[in-house]
Amino acid sequence: MICYLIQYFCAGFFLNPGYTMTTAASSSAPIGDMMVIVGAWVFGSAEAGWWFMFIQAITVFLALVGTTLSCMCTGARVTYAMGRDNEVASHFGMLHGKNLTPHRAIWTLAGVSAVVGIFAVLMYLCGPAATDALNTALTDAQKGSFWYPSFLLFSMETAKSLPNSLLIVTLASNFGTFLLYMLTCGLRSWPSASITRSAASSTW
C-alpha cells in the first residue's frame, strides 16, 4: 500500500510542461514513458532509459507472478481447512499421498482462476469500452482463421450490450474480500468456535 501511494504521488509530481496530462492520457503506457524519461536522465541516453524501463517491467511481471502464487497458496490452504472442517466438500480436505499438499484445492482454484482470467480478457472491451474499432480490428482473413472463432468475435453493437468484464471481476473480488472478512469475524464469535476451543484445550 505504501509503495502504491509513493507511485501515485510521484506520478502526480512528475507531470510538467514537458510531459503534460494530455500526453499521459494519449499514451498507452504513461508509467513506461516516465520510466524511460527518468532512465535517460539518470544514465544519460535514450537507449539506457529504454533498458531501465524494460528491467522495471520485468520486475513488475515477477511481482505479479509472486502475488498470484501467494494468493493461490493462501486460497488452497483456506479451502483445505474448510474441507477438513466439512464446510465445503470433504475431498478438498485431503492431502496428496506423496507430496502432502492440498492438490485438489490447488487444481480447483487454478481452474477457477483460468476461467475468470479468460472471461476478463475476452470481454474487457465490452460495455462502455466498446468502440467502432471492434468492427475493423480484424481483417477478413483473420475473421475466417481458426484462431479467431466466430463466437469470440464481437461487433460494436454486441459488445455494448455485454457487461465489461474488468468491472465485474473488480466488483466480484471486492465483494468476496468483504464476505471473507465478514465470515472471519462471524466464525470467531460463533458459539461452536468457543466450544471447539474449550474441547481442544481440555485434551492437553
Residue, then its C-alpha position, 0 to 999 in steps of 0.5 A: m500500500i505504501c509503495y502504491l501511494i509513493q507511485y501515485f504521488c510521484a506520478g502526480f509530481f512528475l507531470n510538467p510542461g514537458y510531459t503534460m496530462t494530455t500526453a499521459a492520457s494519449s499514451s498507452a503506457p504513461i508509467g513506461d514513458m516516465m520510466v524511460i524519461v527518468g532512465a535517460w536522465v539518470f544514465g544519460s541516453a535514450e537507449a539506457g532509459w529504454w533498458f531501465m524501463f524494460i528491467q522495471a517491467i520485468t520486475v513488475f511481471l515477477a511481482l505479479v507472478g509472486t502475488t498470484l502464487s501467494c494468493m493461490c497458496t493462501g486460497a488452497r490452504v483456506t479451502y483445505a481447512m474448510g474441507r477438513d472442517n466439512e464446510v465445503a466438500s470433504h475431498f478438498g480436505m485431503l492431502h496428496g499421498k506423496n507430496l502432502t499438499p492440498h492438490r485438489a484445492i490447488w487444481t480447483l482454484a487454478g481452474v477457477s482462476a483460468v476461467v475468470g482470467i479468460f472471461a476478463v480478457l475476452m470481454y474487457l472491451c465490452g460495455p462502455a469500452a466498446t468502440d467502432a474499432l471492434n468492427t475493423a480490428l480484424t481483417d477478413a482473413q483473420k475473421g475466417s482463421f481458426w484462431y479467431p472463432s466466430f463466437l469470440l468475435f464481437s461487433m460494436e453493437t454486441a459488445k455494448s450490450l455485454p457487461n465489461s468484464l474488468l468491472i465485474v471481476t473488480l466488483a466480484s473480488n471486492f465483494g468476496t474480500f468483504l464476505l471473507y472478512m465478514l465470515t472471519c469475524g462471524l466464525r470467531s464469535w460463533p458459539s461452536a468456535s468457543i466450544t471447539r476451543s474449550a474441547a481442544s484445550s481440555t485434551w492437553 
